[in-house]
Amino acid sequence: MKLRDKFWLWGHPEGRYNNEFGNTQVSRMTPMEGCLYLGVRNTFMVPVGVNVNRRQYNKSFKTLKGVGWECYDAGRNPDVVNPLIEESKDFPNINCVVFDDFVRNGEFRNIPVENLYDIHDRLQTKGVRPLDMWMVLYTHEFGVNEQDDNDFMKYIEPFDGIIMWNWKESKAHEIPEKFEIFKKMTPKQRRMFGCYLWNFGEKKASTREWVKWQLDWYREKILAGEAEGVVLHTNTMADLDLDAYDAACEWMDEHGDEEIPD
């Protein structure tokens, strides 16, 4: 298996972040184009409030290894995952779902834990093959209060995997320390890292140095068996001639075809 096979795109409808989060340019790049441009083999598709035709996007993803769809609303209504399970019958590369921004300033407490177990059971047993369930968790949402971390563990338990994201470039130096806590909180879960190619948390372009440092560090953890992949965020600025995206492409050109254990 090649290293790029462990990389995912965090996909959004094309143009979703035009004139938002400090971006003043207009992008037209689709999620599938983003995968091709960045050289990755998988995508999480996250509509972020846009009413999309999932079937059309799934057709465009035909050549990808893995596809996952966002399903946060299933936390309150597990039936939300049923159409995704049905769609996986027609699209063999659909292999997971993801709960974006799970904590949401405490909104997660409105999700009954038993619903998460129900969703996990449906994903594992009701389709033509098991589908995995992933969660997005930010570094500023754990490692602050040990008791809060302990209380949160019951929400982590039903998930197959957790993706650790760092929201602000100015806090990137915290990643190694936070990862040690993250490992303790995810003893049974698979792990991935999120990597922003636009600094959403501080509403400005990411720097080449930050992106390269993250990808180098995440690669080390993948090779050490402590994590299994990286999610690049996102297609919606990828065609805007930004230095951070150029750095990500150059990094993938250098490392993407490295052979790693399955």
C-alpha positions in Angstrom: 0.0 0.0 0.0 1.2 3.5 -0.8 1.2 6.3 1.7 -1.3 8.4 -0.4 -3.8 5.5 0.1 -3.9 6.6 3.7 -4.8 10.2 2.9 -8.3 11.6 2.6 -9.8 14.8 1.4 -12.3 16.7 3.7 -14.7 17.4 0.8 -17.2 20.3 0.6 -19.6 21.4 -2.2 -17.6 23.5 -4.6 -17.5 27.2 -3.7 -18.8 26.6 -0.2 -16.2 28.9 1.4 -16.1 31.6 -1.2 -16.0 34.9 0.8 -15.9 33.2 4.1 -13.3 32.7 6.9 -11.2 35.5 5.5 -11.1 34.0 2.0 -12.0 36.7 -0.6 -11.4 34.6 -3.8 -13.8 32.4 -5.7 -13.1 28.7 -6.1 -14.7 26.3 -8.5 -12.9 23.0 -7.6 -15.1 20.0 -6.8 -14.3 17.4 -4.2 -13.2 14.8 -6.8 -11.0 17.4 -8.5 -9.5 18.2 -5.1 -8.7 14.5 -4.6 -7.0 14.4 -7.9 -5.1 17.6 -7.4 -3.9 16.7 -3.9 -3.1 13.2 -4.9 -5.2 11.4 -2.3 -7.3 8.3 -2.6 -10.3 8.8 -0.3 -12.8 11.5 0.7 -15.1 12.4 3.5 -18.0 14.3 1.9 -19.4 17.0 4.2 -22.2 19.2 2.7 -22.1 21.8 5.6 -25.6 23.0 5.1 -25.8 22.6 1.3 -28.6 20.4 -0.1 -26.6 18.1 -2.3 -27.5 15.2 -4.6 -25.5 12.5 -2.9 -25.9 10.1 -5.8 -24.3 12.5 -8.2 -21.3 13.1 -5.9 -21.0 9.3 -5.3 -20.8 8.7 -9.1 -18.0 11.3 -9.3 -16.1 9.4 -6.6 -16.1 6.1 -8.5 -12.3 5.8 -8.7 -11.6 6.5 -5.1 -10.8 3.8 -2.6 -12.9 5.0 0.3 -15.8 7.4 0.7 -17.5 8.6 3.9 -20.5 10.9 4.4 -21.2 13.3 7.3 -24.1 12.3 9.5 -24.1 14.4 12.7 -27.9 14.6 12.6 -28.1 10.9 13.1 -27.1 11.5 16.8 -30.6 12.7 17.5 -32.3 10.5 14.9 -30.5 7.3 14.0 -32.8 6.8 11.0 -30.6 9.4 9.2 -28.0 6.7 8.5 -30.5 4.4 6.8 -30.3 6.1 3.3 -26.5 6.1 3.5 -26.6 2.3 4.3 -28.8 1.8 1.2 -26.6 3.9 -1.0 -23.6 1.9 -0.1 -25.2 -1.1 -1.9 -24.8 0.8 -5.2 -21.4 2.4 -4.4 -18.9 -0.2 -3.2 -16.3 2.4 -2.0 -18.7 3.9 0.6 -17.1 2.5 3.7 -17.8 4.9 6.6 -19.7 7.9 8.0 -18.3 10.8 10.1 -19.7 13.0 12.8 -18.2 16.5 12.0 -17.5 18.8 14.9 -18.9 16.4 17.4 -18.5 18.5 20.6 -20.0 21.7 19.1 -19.6 23.8 22.3 -21.4 21.2 24.4 -24.2 20.3 22.0 -23.0 16.7 22.0 -24.6 16.3 25.4 -28.0 16.4 23.6 -27.0 13.2 21.8 -28.0 10.1 23.8 -25.1 7.7 24.0 -27.5 4.8 23.3 -28.2 6.4 19.9 -24.5 6.2 19.1 -24.5 2.5 19.8 -27.7 2.1 17.8 -26.1 3.9 14.8 -23.0 1.8 15.1 -25.0 -1.4 15.1 -27.0 -0.4 12.0 -23.8 0.6 10.2 -22.1 -2.7 11.1 -25.0 -5.1 10.5 -27.8 -3.7 8.3 -26.0 -3.2 5.0 -24.2 -5.3 2.5 -20.9 -4.8 4.4 -19.9 -3.1 7.7 -19.5 0.7 7.6 -17.2 2.4 10.1 -18.2 5.4 12.3 -15.7 8.3 12.8 -15.7 11.4 15.0 -14.0 14.8 14.6 -12.4 16.0 17.8 -10.3 19.2 18.2 -7.2 19.6 20.3 -8.8 22.4 22.2 -11.7 20.2 23.2 -9.7 17.8 25.4 -6.6 17.8 27.6 -7.9 20.9 29.5 -9.6 19.1 32.4 -9.0 15.5 33.2 -12.4 14.9 34.7 -14.1 16.3 31.5 -11.9 14.0 29.4 -13.0 11.0 31.6 -16.6 12.0 31.3 -16.3 12.3 27.5 -14.9 8.7 27.2 -18.4 7.3 27.1 -19.0 9.2 23.8 -15.8 7.9 22.3 -16.5 4.3 23.1 -19.1 3.6 20.3 -16.9 5.0 17.6 -14.5 3.0 15.4 -12.2 5.9 14.8 -11.4 9.5 15.9 -9.8 12.2 13.8 -7.7 14.7 15.8 -7.8 18.3 14.4 -5.9 21.4 15.4 -8.1 24.5 14.7 -5.5 27.4 14.9 -2.1 27.5 13.4 -0.8 29.5 16.4 -1.6 26.4 18.5 0.2 23.9 16.3 3.0 23.6 18.8 0.5 21.8 21.1 0.0 18.9 18.7 2.6 16.5 20.1 1.5 17.0 23.7 -2.2 16.7 22.8 -1.5 13.6 20.8 -0.2 11.8 23.9 -3.5 12.6 25.7 -5.4 11.6 22.6 -3.8 8.2 22.5 -4.9 7.6 26.1 -8.5 8.6 25.2 -8.6 6.3 22.2 -7.2 3.0 23.4 -9.5 0.9 21.1 -10.2 3.3 18.3 -8.4 3.9 15.1 -6.8 7.3 14.7 -6.3 9.9 12.0 -5.2 13.5 11.9 -6.8 16.4 10.2 -4.7 19.0 8.4 -6.0 22.4 7.5 -4.6 23.9 4.3 -6.4 27.2 5.1 -6.2 28.6 8.6 -9.9 28.6 9.4 -9.4 29.2 13.1 -7.6 32.5 12.4 -9.4 33.4 9.1 -6.3 33.6 7.0 -4.1 31.6 4.7 -2.1 28.7 6.2 1.7 28.9 5.9 3.8 26.5 3.9 5.9 25.8 7.0 2.9 24.8 9.2 1.6 22.4 6.5 5.0 20.8 5.9 5.7 20.3 9.6 2.3 18.7 10.2 2.6 16.3 7.3 6.1 15.3 8.3 5.0 14.7 11.9 1.9 12.8 10.9 3.9 10.6 8.5 6.1 9.6 11.4 3.1 8.6 13.4 1.6 6.6 10.6 4.9 4.7 10.0 5.1 4.1 13.8 1.6 2.5 13.7 0.1 5.1 16.1 -2.3 6.5 13.5 -3.6 5.3 10.1 -4.1 8.4 8.0 -4.4 12.1 7.4 -7.4 14.2 6.2 -6.6 17.3 4.1 -9.0 20.2 4.4 -10.3 21.1 1.8 -11.1 21.3 -2.0 -12.7 24.7 -1.7 -9.5 26.7 -1.7 -7.3 24.3 -3.6 -7.4 26.2 -6.9 -6.6 29.7 -5.5 -2.8 29.6 -5.9 -2.2 29.4 -2.2 1.3 28.5 -0.9 0.0 26.0 1.7 -1.7 24.0 -1.1 1.4 24.1 -3.2 3.4 22.8 -0.2 0.9 19.9 0.3 1.1 18.9 -3.4 4.9 19.0 -3.3 4.9 16.9 -0.1 2.6 14.3 -1.7 4.8 14.2 -4.8 7.8 13.5 -2.6 6.2 11.0 -0.2 2.9 9.8 -1.6 4.2 6.7 -3.4 6.2 5.4 -0.5 5.3 1.8 0.3 4.0 1.2 3.8 2.5 -1.9 5.5 -1.2 -2.4 5.0 
